[in-house]
Amino acid sequence: MVDYEGDYRIKRLPARMALRNEKTWSKLNAEISRHGAVSFDRLTALCKDHEHGTKSANHPYQFVTYCIRRKWLERIHD
């Protein structure tokens, strides 16, 4: 499993996304905009009420890793 620990910032904004994802993305975007970068754990906490599209993706961190894989979020390296 990939290690996702660390702080993240917005890399690029999504061109479009499902309505259920827009709600959660807006939370992530707002938090990062306020702080510049946010920890993976904090991003995951913001996703606790996320409505997932499939039954196999039901953990809050899965939306965060989805955003990372889509290159909407990037980890800040020291």
Wavefront OBJ file of the C-alpha trace (Angstrom):
o trace
v 0.000 0.000 0.000
v 1.164 3.485 -0.840
v 2.040 5.760 2.081
v -0.173 8.852 1.909
v 0.998 10.472 5.144
v 1.893 14.149 4.827
v 0.442 17.508 3.868
v -1.411 18.166 0.625
v -2.293 21.179 -1.473
v -4.425 21.695 -4.559
v -2.543 20.753 -7.709
v -5.359 21.463 -10.151
v -9.096 21.839 -10.042
v -11.283 19.099 -11.452
v -12.894 19.895 -14.793
v -16.072 18.140 -13.661
v -17.225 15.562 -11.151
v -20.300 13.778 -9.867
v -22.572 15.879 -7.657
v -21.896 13.645 -4.637
v -18.175 14.360 -5.070
v -18.606 18.125 -5.515
v -19.956 18.493 -1.989
v -16.962 16.771 -0.420
v -14.461 18.394 -2.786
v -15.744 21.826 -1.740
v -14.912 20.967 1.895
v -11.379 19.903 0.961
v -10.846 22.912 -1.274
v -12.066 25.340 1.396
v -9.833 23.844 4.094
v -6.756 23.875 1.871
v -7.524 27.424 0.708
v -7.643 28.547 4.351
v -4.407 26.836 5.398
v -2.360 26.418 2.214
v -1.795 22.724 2.929
v -3.641 20.150 5.017
v -2.633 16.772 6.423
v -3.931 13.545 4.917
v -5.580 12.750 8.252
v -7.434 16.086 8.327
v -8.581 15.637 4.717
v -9.848 12.167 5.602
v -11.776 13.562 8.588
v -13.468 16.073 6.282
v -14.692 13.156 4.147
v -16.410 11.234 6.957
v -19.898 11.925 5.536
v -18.919 11.440 1.883
v -21.449 9.544 -0.220
v -19.409 6.947 -2.103
v -20.378 5.733 -5.550
v -19.756 2.054 -4.830
v -20.230 -0.224 -1.835
v -16.582 -1.298 -1.974
v -15.428 2.316 -1.489
v -16.903 3.191 1.867
v -13.967 4.549 3.872
v -13.458 8.325 4.112
v -9.805 8.115 3.041
v -10.835 6.588 -0.285
v -12.172 9.888 -1.611
v -8.905 11.587 -0.640
v -6.818 8.938 -2.417
v -9.176 9.245 -5.409
v -8.366 12.981 -5.545
v -4.639 12.236 -5.275
v -4.779 9.679 -8.094
v -6.665 12.178 -10.270
v -3.831 14.651 -9.550
v -6.210 17.181 -7.999
v -4.171 17.017 -4.775
v -0.405 16.791 -4.406
v 1.756 16.051 -1.419
v 4.155 18.727 -0.272
v 7.649 17.314 0.164
v 10.069 18.798 2.655
l 1 2 3 4 5 6 7 8 9 10 11 12 13 14 15 16 17 18 19 20 21 22 23 24 25 26 27 28 29 30 31 32 33 34 35 36 37 38 39 40 41 42 43 44 45 46 47 48 49 50 51 52 53 54 55 56 57 58 59 60 61 62 63 64 65 66 67 68 69 70 71 72 73 74 75 76 77 78
